[in-house]
Amino acid sequence: MSIRKLIIVTSEHDPLRSKIKKICNEIAEKYGVELDIKYEDWDFLRKYGEEDELGGYSFPQVFIEYDDGRIEHILTRIPLNNKGKLDRDLAMQIIEKKFSG
């Protein structure tokens, strides 16, 4: 089963929006898949997203869609390194892991 597209769910007000878009765009280009960006798509998040401890949804969230239409959540927010800074490389590794196996 192969991956058809990467999906980002974000918000116009999400401070991480441009960073996750850049990461996902690089991966989508590398693997030749479509990149779909959804803004505040609450129905999609309720169906496929990861809830926080209060029952809400954080932005951004990243998903993959397979050729058979199945959707899988793979990332919520960009992880932090041990210094509390955004870890772009770890985010890329988490996402790319789905493409390699």
C-alpha positions in Angstrom: 0.0 0.0 0.0 1.6 3.3 -1.0 1.1 6.8 0.3 -1.0 9.1 -1.9 -0.5 12.4 0.0 0.6 14.2 3.1 -2.1 16.3 4.9 -1.5 19.2 7.3 -4.3 20.5 9.4 -3.4 24.0 10.7 -4.8 27.4 11.4 -4.1 30.9 10.0 -3.0 31.8 13.5 -0.8 28.8 14.1 2.8 30.1 14.8 4.2 26.8 13.5 2.3 26.8 10.3 5.1 28.0 8.0 7.7 25.6 9.6 5.5 22.5 9.3 4.5 23.5 5.7 8.2 23.8 4.8 9.0 20.4 6.3 6.1 18.6 4.7 6.7 20.3 1.3 10.3 19.0 1.3 9.1 15.5 2.1 6.2 15.6 -0.4 8.6 16.7 -3.2 11.2 14.1 -2.2 8.7 11.2 -2.3 6.6 12.6 -5.2 3.3 12.8 -3.2 0.7 15.5 -3.0 0.6 18.0 -0.1 -2.9 19.0 1.1 -3.2 21.8 3.6 -6.4 22.1 5.5 -7.2 25.2 7.7 -9.2 24.6 10.9 -10.9 21.5 9.5 -12.6 20.5 12.7 -14.6 17.6 11.1 -11.3 16.1 9.8 -9.6 16.5 13.2 -12.5 15.0 15.1 -12.4 12.0 12.7 -8.7 11.4 12.4 -6.8 13.8 14.8 -5.2 13.5 18.1 -7.0 15.0 21.0 -5.2 16.8 23.8 -5.8 16.0 27.5 -8.7 18.5 27.6 -10.4 17.0 24.6 -9.3 19.8 22.2 -7.1 19.6 19.1 -3.6 21.2 18.8 -2.2 22.6 15.5 -0.4 21.6 13.4 -1.2 17.9 12.9 0.2 15.9 10.1 -1.5 12.8 8.4 -0.8 10.5 5.5 -3.4 9.2 3.1 -2.8 5.9 1.5 -3.9 4.9 -2.0 -6.9 2.9 -0.5 -8.2 6.1 1.2 -7.1 5.2 4.7 -5.8 8.1 6.7 -3.3 7.8 9.5 -2.2 10.5 12.0 1.6 10.8 12.3 2.5 14.0 14.1 1.0 16.6 16.4 3.1 19.8 16.7 6.8 19.9 15.9 8.8 18.1 18.7 11.2 19.9 20.9 14.8 19.0 21.5 16.4 18.7 25.0 17.0 22.5 25.0 13.3 23.2 24.4 13.8 24.3 20.8 11.9 23.1 17.8 13.5 19.9 16.4 13.0 20.1 12.7 15.2 17.1 12.0 13.2 14.9 14.4 9.9 16.0 12.8 11.3 15.1 9.4 12.4 11.7 10.7 9.0 10.9 12.2 7.2 11.8 9.0 9.8 10.1 6.7 9.7 6.9 8.7 6.2 6.3 7.3 7.6 6.5 3.7 10.4 4.0 4.3 8.6 1.3 5.9 
